[in-house]
Amino acid sequence: MMYYFIVNPKARSNRGMRIWDVVEKELKKEQVSYEVYFTEYPHHATDLARVVTEGGDYLTLVAIGGDGTVNEVLNGVVRLEQITFGYIPAGSSNDFIRDLHLPVNPVEALHNILHPKYYKNIHLGQIIYADTRRRFAVSSGIGFDAAICHEALKSRLKNFLNRIKLGKLTYMGIAFHQIVLCKPELLTLHIDGCKTFQFPRTLFLAAMNCSYEGGGYRFCPKASPEREALDFCIVHGLHKWEVPIPLLAAKKGHHTRFKGVDTLRCRKARIHVDTPLAVHIDGESCGFQTDLDIECSKETLRIIAGC
Ligand SMILES: Nc1ncnc2c1ncn2[C@@H]1O[C@H](COP(=O)(O)OP(=O)(O)OP(=O)(O)O)[C@@H](O)[C@H]1O
């Protein structure tokens, strides 16, 4: 059996390549047939996944990188049903692995792929904005959480914290900076074509396929990628000084008890804000938008899960 690997050598401030070296040694030891492709620039993983899958053959495709690499690979896959997806985490936050119980250790993660015991069929999210349609595996968001992702993508703090093995603190550090900068907006949410809600002074809306984002913040504790629905968390109407309290509580998923935090579940949603706000999918930037459609895909992805 042939395995196809797409590796982001730059993930977690260049640790991706070191993780590949470890993985490659094991592949050789186990005499596995494989092809490997390395990303050379942002979004290259999407082009590589398209090239690997455009023949239409059924194959096992493995991503090595962070949540952003998972996102870029899945956006290049021509038909989701033609692949079995394996993932070896090499990012700074790795939120995708949490609900799927995947090993963090690269050798264990590889053995889990080569000798799979459990598979899951998961749904992906989709976002549509300005004539662009993109899949997401973990979450999408508009407002404050997306502004944090935008800043993290160019952050020197992230590189520094990754070097001293404290990369998970990146998002927390940047969050405090973004609380100062953020400008809450009235957000209109229309769900499943039937209900409309208005949230004054919205800090952010997160649309979650998995329960964690931002390096372990459990914004939608009941979200599951196996369900054909997305969970939403909307934080609104708070003074800036009140914001850190529910944010810190979100580490354990306890923030939903606080005033100004609403959650709901739906299959599709239309979102509008008057002023363009930062948007992200799986931590990758989708620029600044006023109108978004977000939905849960009907198609499923077969993924090699952990136990
Ligand atoms: N060769 C490359 N050079 C520069 N950037 C790259 C390259 N390959 C991929 N990228 C970019 O690296 C970024 C980060 O990748 P990824 O999300 O996988 O790792 P991470 O940020 O360390 O992890 P996490 O998302 O879990 O915090 C993505 O925006 C991707 O487009």
PDBQT file of the ligand as one rigid body, heavy atoms in Angstrom, charges set to zero:
ROOT
HETATM    1  N1  LIG A 401       7.241  26.438   3.077  1.00  0.00    +0.000 N 
HETATM    2  C1  LIG A 401       6.531  27.336   3.735  1.00  0.00    +0.000 A 
HETATM    3  N2  LIG A 401       7.039  28.551   4.021  1.00  0.00    +0.000 NA
HETATM    4  C2  LIG A 401       6.347  29.455   4.720  1.00  0.00    +0.000 A 
HETATM    5  N3  LIG A 401       5.086  29.260   5.192  1.00  0.00    +0.000 NA
HETATM    6  C3  LIG A 401       4.531  28.068   4.928  1.00  0.00    +0.000 A 
HETATM    7  C4  LIG A 401       5.203  27.046   4.196  1.00  0.00    +0.000 A 
HETATM    8  N4  LIG A 401       4.387  25.965   4.114  1.00  0.00    +0.000 NA
HETATM    9  C5  LIG A 401       3.252  26.298   4.750  1.00  0.00    +0.000 A 
HETATM   10  N5  LIG A 401       3.316  27.548   5.236  1.00  0.00    +0.000 N 
HETATM   11  C6  LIG A 401       2.336  28.275   6.064  1.00  0.00    +0.000 C 
HETATM   12  O1  LIG A 401       2.609  27.956   7.435  1.00  0.00    +0.000 OA
HETATM   13  C7  LIG A 401       1.489  28.401   8.194  1.00  0.00    +0.000 C 
HETATM   14  C8  LIG A 401       1.388  27.676   9.505  1.00  0.00    +0.000 C 
HETATM   15  O2  LIG A 401       1.163  26.343   9.330  1.00  0.00    +0.000 OA
HETATM   16  P1  LIG A 401       0.454  25.414  10.426  1.00  0.00    +0.000 P 
HETATM   17  O3  LIG A 401      -0.842  25.966  10.862  1.00  0.00    +0.000 OA
HETATM   18  O4  LIG A 401       0.444  24.067   9.852  1.00  0.00    +0.000 OA
HETATM   19  O5  LIG A 401       1.469  25.421  11.655  1.00  0.00    +0.000 OA
HETATM   20  P2  LIG A 401       1.403  26.230  13.022  1.00  0.00    +0.000 P 
HETATM   21  O6  LIG A 401       0.910  27.611  12.801  1.00  0.00    +0.000 OA
HETATM   22  O7  LIG A 401       2.720  26.062  13.683  1.00  0.00    +0.000 OA
HETATM   23  O8  LIG A 401       0.346  25.370  13.852  1.00  0.00    +0.000 OA
HETATM   24  P3  LIG A 401      -1.096  25.676  14.465  1.00  0.00    +0.000 P 
HETATM   25  O9  LIG A 401      -2.008  26.128  13.378  1.00  0.00    +0.000 OA
HETATM   26  O10 LIG A 401      -1.515  24.334  15.038  1.00  0.00    +0.000 OA
HETATM   27  O11 LIG A 401      -0.869  26.735  15.520  1.00  0.00    +0.000 OA
HETATM   28  C9  LIG A 401       0.297  28.295   7.251  1.00  0.00    +0.000 C 
HETATM   29  O12 LIG A 401      -0.241  29.597   7.119  1.00  0.00    +0.000 OA
HETATM   30  C10 LIG A 401       0.910  27.853   5.912  1.00  0.00    +0.000 C 
HETATM   31  O13 LIG A 401       0.320  28.516   4.809  1.00  0.00    +0.000 OA
ENDROOT
TORSDOF 0
